[in-house]
């Protein structure tokens, strides 16, 4: 079996499965229905949007946290903005209390900027109540430090990943998912949006970006090299599409260097037709779900 086949099997295994997608959809629609009833006085499932890695479709099957944005009416903003002290916290509590009507036995918490919904199977929804502006940005509540309003712009990030995947023959999202597997297995301190941003910047400029699984060993090696060569002590990057600030103070370069060296060893073993050793090196990078 060729190395290309191993990568194809691995990438297929990393896709979020039908059962999990169904569970996510059921919970997402239930949350949207509840919030629409309580804040819009409507019986509908509209108004929500997946964001984060699941919204960008770069999450892999290890995903346990689902980010969703729910658009609130501006009258609600007016109400909580008029509070003398931390109307942002009060807004999050109101959203939490609303969701609790649908999930009364589920752990819920208003946490800084989101309402965290923790299900007993380990899945967590991070619900961001937000208000859509005329410039297409969203205003959201931050209850930290006495409360403030901030803005976010996740839509261009989603569009950029979609465009980048087309430009790279559907290789970009595979690279993002594989890099998350490395992050989880090797406990790499790197932000998910930073993974997607750096993968986009690397792959859209890589000479073999439109090739098949046959080039995935080289793609992974060269991306780890790109990661390890990120400017020393850099802690701030700007997200693709939105140019929002990504703050990643932890240093992921050392583990990227280790992965780069192991990927070179894997490629050398494959060249020498020592397939079992090659696969073992990839498993040291990506974990035991890489075919043995």
N, C-alpha and C positions, 0 to 999 in steps of 0.2 A: 504494500500500500504506500503510495507516494506521500510526501510531506504536505502537498497541496490538499490531499484528501483529508488528512488529519486536521488541518486548519478549517476546512469546510465543515467537518463534523463538529468541531469545537464551536465555531460561529453559530451553527444551527442550534446547538445545545444552549447557547447563551441567550437566545431569543426568549422574550417573555411569553410563556405558554398560554394556550387558550383558556384553561381553567383559571389561571391567575388573572388574566385580562377580564374574564367574566366577573370574578369577585370584585376587582377594582371598579369596573363599570357599575355594578349593582350598588356599591357603597357611594360612589361618586354621584350617581343619579338620585339616590336617597337624600344625600346632603343638599344637593341643588333643590330638590322638591321642597324640603323643609325650609330652607332659607328663602325661597320664593314665596312660600305661604306667609312667613312671618314678616318679611321686609318689603315685599312687592305686592302682597295680597293677591297672588296669582297661583293657579294650579298648573305648574309647568316645570320642566327640567332644564330650561335654558338658563343662561347667565353665567355658567361656569366655564372654566377652561383649564385643561391640564397644563402645567408649566413644569419647570425643572427637567430632570433627565427623562422622565416619562413623557412629558410634553414634547421634548425634542426627539423622542424615540431613540435615545442613546442608552437608556437603562438596559441592564441585562437581567437574567432570570434570578439573580440574587437580590433584586430590589425588594425593599421592605417599607420604604417611605415614599409616599405619593404626594407630590406638591400640586395643589390646585388653587386657582384664583376664582373668587366669586365676585361678580360685579354688583355693588350695592347702589341703591338710589341716592342721588345727591341730597335729598331731603334728610337722609340719615346722617350724612356728613355734617350738614348744617346743625342738626340736633347735638351731635357729640362735640363738634368744634366750639359750641357755645358754653361748654362746661368750664367752670372756673379752674378746675384741677384735673388733669389727666383724663380727658374725655376719651382718649385712645384706649385706655385700659377698660373703661366702661363699655366701649364698643365691642371689644373682644369678649367681654363677659356676656354681653347680649347675644352675640353670635354663638358663644359656647352654650348658653342656656337654650337657644333655639335648637341646636343640633342634638342636645340632650333629650329633647322631646321624641326624637326618632331613635336615638341610641341611649336610653336611660341607664343601662347597666354597663356602658362602655366608659373607659377612663377618658376624661376630657380636661384640657388645661389651656387657659389663655396664656400664651408664652411669648412675651416680647412683641412680636409682629404677627403671629399666627395663632390659630386655635389648633391645638394638637389633639387628634382623635386616635387613641391607641386601642386597637382591637386585640382580642385575646389570642389570636393566631400569630401575633407579632407584627402584623401590618399596621403602619401608622399613616394617617392622612394629616398633612399640614395645610390647613385651610387659611388662605390669605383673603380677608374681606377687603375689597378695593373699590375705588371710584374712578371711572373712566373720564379722562380729560378730553377736551376738544383736540389736543395735539396727539391723541392716541396713547399717551402715557397714563399710568394708573397711580393715583394717590392712595397710600395705605397708612395705617396707624402703626406707630412705634410707641409702646407703652414704657419703654426704658427711659430712665433719667427724667421722670416727671411728665413724659409724653410729648410727642411731636408727630408731624405728618411728613412722610417721605414719598418719593416717587420711584417707580420701577417701570421697566419696558421690556418684558420678556418676549414679545411677539417677533421682533427682528432677529432675536437669537434662534428662535424656532425656524424662521424662514431661512436663515443663513445655513443652518445645519442641513435643511432639506435641499437647498441649492448646492451646497458642498457635496452632498451625497451623490447628486446627479452628475456633478463635474468630475467625480472620482469613480464613476462606474459602480456606485453603491458600495464603495469600500470604506467611506468615512465612518458610517455608523458601526460597521464591524470593528474598526480600529478603536472607536470610543468604548464599545462594549468589552473588547479584549483588555483594554487598558484599565477598565473598572475591575475586571477579574484579577488583574495584577494588584491593583489598589487593595482589594479585599483580602486576597490571599497573603500578600506580603506586608499588609498593614502600612501602606504608603500614605503619608500625610499630604494628600493633594485634593483640592476642591473639585467637585464634579464638573462645574461649569468651566473651570480652568482646564480640565482634561479635554472637554469638547472644543474649547477655544484653541488650545495648542495643537490638538489633532487636526483641526480645520486648517490652521496656518501652515502646519507641516505638510499635510497630504495634498492640499491644492497646489503646492509648489514642488511636489516630489515628481521626479521624472517618470516614474512607473505608476502614477496614480490611477491610471485607467486599466491596469493589468488585472489578471485573475488571481485565484488563490495560489497559483504557482509562485507568486512573488511575495506572499505574505510573510515568509521568514525574513526576507530583506526589508520589508515594510516595517515589521516590528523592531528589527535591529536598528534601523535608521531612525525610527521614532524615539527609541530609548536614547540614542545618541543625541537627538535633538533636545530631549528633556534634560539630560545630564549637562548639556551645554547652555542651559538657560543662565542668564546673567547672574553671577554670584551675588548673594545677599538681596536680590530682587524679591520684593514681597507684594508688589501691586502689578496687576495686569489689567487689560481692558477687554471686556467680552466682545466676541464677534457679534456684529449686527447692532447691538445696543450701545456699545462702548461703555457699559456700566463697569464700575470698579470691582475687580475681584481681588480680595485681600487673602493672601495665602502665606502667612509668616513662617510656617514650618518648612524645613528644607527637605525636599523630595529628591534632590539631585544624587545623593549617595546611593539610594536604592535604585535609581534609574541607571547609575553607573554599574551596579551589580547586575541588573537585568541586561544591560547592554553587553557586558562581558559573557554572561551565560548564553545570550542569543548568538554571539559569535562562536562559542563552543558548539552550540547545537547545529549551526550551519556547517561547521567543520566536520562534525560527526556524520552529518547527512551526506556531505561531499565524499567522505571516506566510506560511505555505505554501512555505517554502524548505526542503524536506525533506532535500536532500543536506547542507546545512549543519547541520541538526538532528542527523542521524545522525552526522556527523563529530564533533560535540561529545560525543555519548554514547560514541563510540569513543575519544575522548581520556580519558574517565573509565574505561571498562570494557575497553578493548582492542579488538583487531581482530576478535575473535569476535562483537562486536556487529554485526548485519547492516549491510552497506554500501549 
